[in-house]
Amino acid sequence: MQTHYERLGGSETLRRLVDRFYDLMDEDPDYYGIRKLHPADLTESRNKLYWFLSGWTGGPPEYTDRFGHPFLRRRHMPFAIGEAERDQWMDCMKRAMQDVGVDAAMQQELVAAFFKTADFMRNQPE
């Protein structure tokens, strides 16, 4: 059985997905809520998400090789993340997946998994 990483098309497709995600976040005012949580220069954010998603989808564990366990919730605690930010992140990722041509079945699987993680990042009462 192939991993999500392999089904996505490996490192090249994953890099295109992450780059599209951050390009959308940078360009579309609909994502201002999450854009303002990031530094002006998105280079490190792009790399960290790419490295994280590589291992998360079953590819090389690039993030953990560099930084150890991701402790996602702890690392995101300094940022106010509520339902609006979760939903902006999800919408931005859905658009990025569509734009890079991730097939519909894979999008559906990833959206379900991404939502669980994105919802877990929330640290603001609604």
C-alpha positions as a Markdown table, in Angstrom:
| # | Residue | x | y | z |
|---|---|---|---|---|
| 1 | Met | 0.0 | 0.0 | 0.0 |
| 2 | Gln | 1.3 | 3.4 | -1.0 |
| 3 | Thr | 1.8 | 6.2 | 1.6 |
| 4 | His | 0.1 | 9.5 | 1.2 |
| 5 | Tyr | 3.5 | 10.9 | 0.4 |
| 6 | Glu | 3.9 | 8.5 | -2.6 |
| 7 | Arg | 0.3 | 9.0 | -3.7 |
| 8 | Leu | 0.8 | 12.8 | -3.7 |
| 9 | Gly | 3.8 | 12.4 | -6.0 |
| 10 | Gly | 6.6 | 12.7 | -3.4 |
| 11 | Ser | 8.8 | 15.7 | -2.6 |
| 12 | Glu | 8.2 | 17.7 | -5.7 |
| 13 | Thr | 4.4 | 17.7 | -5.4 |
| 14 | Leu | 4.6 | 18.3 | -1.6 |
| 15 | Arg | 6.9 | 21.3 | -2.2 |
| 16 | Arg | 4.5 | 22.7 | -4.8 |
| 17 | Leu | 1.6 | 22.2 | -2.4 |
| 18 | Val | 3.4 | 24.0 | 0.5 |
| 19 | Asp | 4.5 | 26.8 | -1.8 |
| 20 | Arg | 1.0 | 27.3 | -3.2 |
| 21 | Phe | -0.4 | 27.3 | 0.3 |
| 22 | Tyr | 1.9 | 30.1 | 1.5 |
| 23 | Asp | 1.5 | 32.0 | -1.8 |
| 24 | Leu | -2.2 | 32.0 | -1.3 |
| 25 | Met | -1.8 | 33.1 | 2.4 |
| 26 | Asp | 0.4 | 35.9 | 1.3 |
| 27 | Glu | -1.8 | 37.1 | -1.6 |
| 28 | Asp | -5.4 | 36.6 | -0.6 |
| 29 | Pro | -6.9 | 38.9 | 2.1 |
| 30 | Asp | -9.3 | 36.1 | 3.1 |
| 31 | Tyr | -6.3 | 34.6 | 4.9 |
| 32 | Tyr | -5.1 | 37.7 | 6.6 |
| 33 | Gly | -6.0 | 36.2 | 10.0 |
| 34 | Ile | -3.5 | 33.5 | 9.6 |
| 35 | Arg | -0.9 | 35.5 | 7.6 |
| 36 | Lys | -0.5 | 37.9 | 10.4 |
| 37 | Leu | 0.6 | 35.1 | 12.7 |
| 38 | His | 3.6 | 34.4 | 10.5 |
| 39 | Pro | 6.9 | 36.3 | 10.1 |
| 40 | Ala | 7.2 | 38.7 | 7.1 |
| 41 | Asp | 9.7 | 36.3 | 5.5 |
| 42 | Leu | 7.9 | 33.0 | 5.0 |
| 43 | Thr | 11.0 | 31.0 | 4.0 |
| 44 | Glu | 11.3 | 29.2 | 7.4 |
| 45 | Ser | 7.6 | 28.7 | 7.6 |
| 46 | Arg | 7.5 | 27.1 | 4.2 |
| 47 | Asn | 10.4 | 24.8 | 5.0 |
| 48 | Lys | 9.0 | 23.7 | 8.4 |
| 49 | Leu | 5.6 | 22.9 | 6.9 |
| 50 | Tyr | 7.2 | 21.0 | 4.0 |
| 51 | Trp | 9.5 | 19.1 | 6.4 |
| 52 | Phe | 6.6 | 18.3 | 8.7 |
| 53 | Leu | 4.3 | 17.2 | 6.0 |
| 54 | Ser | 7.0 | 15.0 | 4.5 |
| 55 | Gly | 7.0 | 12.8 | 7.6 |
| 56 | Trp | 3.3 | 13.2 | 8.4 |
| 57 | Thr | 2.3 | 11.9 | 5.0 |
| 58 | Gly | 4.7 | 8.9 | 5.2 |
| 59 | Gly | 7.8 | 10.3 | 3.5 |
| 60 | Pro | 11.2 | 11.1 | 4.9 |
| 61 | Pro | 10.9 | 12.3 | 8.6 |
| 62 | Glu | 12.7 | 15.6 | 7.7 |
| 63 | Tyr | 11.1 | 17.7 | 10.5 |
| 64 | Thr | 11.9 | 15.2 | 13.3 |
| 65 | Asp | 15.4 | 14.6 | 11.9 |
| 66 | Arg | 16.0 | 18.4 | 12.3 |
| 67 | Phe | 14.0 | 19.3 | 15.4 |
| 68 | Gly | 12.8 | 16.2 | 17.2 |
| 69 | His | 9.1 | 15.6 | 18.0 |
| 70 | Pro | 6.9 | 18.4 | 16.5 |
| 71 | Phe | 4.8 | 19.0 | 19.6 |
| 72 | Leu | 2.5 | 20.9 | 17.4 |
| 73 | Arg | 0.1 | 22.3 | 20.0 |
| 74 | Arg | 2.9 | 23.5 | 22.2 |
| 75 | Arg | 4.7 | 25.2 | 19.3 |
| 76 | His | 1.5 | 26.9 | 18.3 |
| 77 | Met | 0.5 | 28.0 | 21.8 |
| 78 | Pro | 2.0 | 31.5 | 21.5 |
| 79 | Phe | -0.4 | 32.3 | 18.7 |
| 80 | Ala | -4.1 | 33.0 | 19.2 |
| 81 | Ile | -5.9 | 30.3 | 17.2 |
| 82 | Gly | -9.6 | 30.0 | 17.2 |
| 83 | Glu | -12.2 | 28.7 | 14.8 |
| 84 | Ala | -11.7 | 31.5 | 12.3 |
| 85 | Glu | -7.9 | 30.8 | 12.1 |
| 86 | Arg | -8.5 | 27.1 | 11.9 |
| 87 | Asp | -11.1 | 27.6 | 9.1 |
| 88 | Gln | -8.8 | 30.0 | 7.2 |
| 89 | Trp | -5.9 | 27.5 | 7.4 |
| 90 | Met | -8.2 | 24.7 | 6.1 |
| 91 | Asp | -9.6 | 26.8 | 3.3 |
| 92 | Cys | -6.2 | 27.9 | 2.2 |
| 93 | Met | -4.9 | 24.3 | 2.2 |
| 94 | Lys | -8.0 | 23.1 | 0.3 |
| 95 | Arg | -7.4 | 25.7 | -2.4 |
| 96 | Ala | -3.7 | 24.8 | -2.5 |
| 97 | Met | -4.5 | 21.1 | -3.0 |
| 98 | Gln | -6.9 | 22.0 | -5.8 |
| 99 | Asp | -4.5 | 24.4 | -7.5 |
| 100 | Val | -1.7 | 21.8 | -7.6 |
| 101 | Gly | -4.0 | 19.1 | -8.8 |
| 102 | Val | -4.2 | 16.7 | -5.9 |
| 103 | Asp | -6.8 | 14.1 | -6.9 |
| 104 | Ala | -10.3 | 14.4 | -5.3 |
| 105 | Ala | -10.0 | 11.2 | -3.3 |
| 106 | Met | -6.7 | 12.2 | -1.8 |
| 107 | Gln | -8.0 | 15.7 | -1.1 |
| 108 | Gln | -10.9 | 14.2 | 0.9 |
| 109 | Glu | -8.6 | 12.0 | 3.0 |
| 110 | Leu | -6.2 | 14.8 | 3.7 |
| 111 | Val | -8.9 | 17.3 | 4.5 |
| 112 | Ala | -10.3 | 15.0 | 7.2 |
| 113 | Ala | -6.8 | 14.4 | 8.7 |
| 114 | Phe | -5.8 | 18.1 | 8.4 |
| 115 | Phe | -9.1 | 19.2 | 10.1 |
| 116 | Lys | -8.4 | 17.0 | 13.1 |
| 117 | Thr | -4.9 | 18.5 | 13.5 |
| 118 | Ala | -6.1 | 22.1 | 12.8 |
| 119 | Asp | -8.9 | 21.8 | 15.3 |
| 120 | Phe | -6.5 | 20.5 | 17.9 |
| 121 | Met | -4.4 | 23.6 | 17.4 |
| 122 | Arg | -7.2 | 25.9 | 18.7 |
| 123 | Asn | -6.4 | 27.6 | 21.9 |
| 124 | Gln | -9.1 | 30.3 | 22.0 |
| 125 | Pro | -12.6 | 29.9 | 23.4 |
| 126 | Glu | -15.3 | 30.5 | 20.8 |
